[in-house]
Amino acid sequence: MATVLHAVLGYFLLLFTVRILRRRAGAQMTMFEFVLIFLIGGIIIISTVGNDRSVTNCTCAVIVVGFMHRALAYAKSKSPRVGAIVDGSPVMVIRKGEWQQEIIYRTGLRREDIEAAARGIGVTRIEDIDYAVVERNGHISVIKK
Amino acid sequence: MSNLPFESEVADSVSKAENKVAVGEDLEFQRKWWRFEHIAWSILLAIVIVDLLGGFGRGWLARAQKSTPDQAMTLHYERIARASTPSVMTFQFTDKAIHNGRITLYVSDSVVKPLGALRIAPQPALSSIGDGGITYVFDAGKGPSTVQIQLQPSFPGAHPFTVHVEGEPPVHGSVFVMP
């Protein structure tokens, strides 16, 4: 019983913490993110299983987390608002060639991040970008003029 | 009827920028989220500060001390403890607590069950149950002496307790166990 509650609480706590961490440019996970995920995950697992380290308890905890994930995926598919809360929403950092300073500041993006994304599609001049969008996974999509 | 799972184009299902690029941007929601993030980080910072001060146990705010009026017994304990985490209750006695070469200490049942008393040191010469608690009897010589009860609370919540040393009024306290 306690394990189920701890697993549910741990799932949401982890989701909440990861969600409010500022989105970082670039979809690839780096060592920087690995440290975070392993450390937070390791801490959460201690309180989830408690002193009961039996296979039964750990199996139950894993199943509960699986159910939580599935339930949340279902809720996301039914409600765009839930999807936006869990995954965020895309934001435009360049709109019709104009830099959106507020968005850039809020997302913590650097000019170099956008330039790198532009180079990825063969755009060499920043002036040639019509739209640049930070996607939900942190990837920057660039549309040239 | 089409076999395609989605009959409308993606571009028709998400909001467009300047009626041109289908992005699905919801800036109003995003601004609300950033405000929420700001508040959430402030709350998390407050949690860390409270934790550093011992507001969730194991720190300056958590430490408590109670004494009998004539200082025959002084009790040091943690008013805020954590579930499944060891905590120590320390009793310090002066000569005034010694009667016939013995110190008789009563602790209420709440110290044993919800607060999870694991062991007592030193071992009492005698222990007996009754009156809603346990009475320990220690052989004692002159000079200050100390008894420790190691706790490991299992049940979150507030747990009032009573301790009583022979010849002195009872001392009441409470331990709040964090989950």
Interface residues (C-beta under 8 A of the other chain):
Chain A: F16 I20 R22 G50 N51 R81 A84 I85 G88 S89 P90 V91 M92 R95 K96 R106 Y131 V133 I143
Chain B: A17 E18 V21 V23 G24 E25 D26 L27 F29 Q30 W33 W34 F36 E37 A40 W41 S84
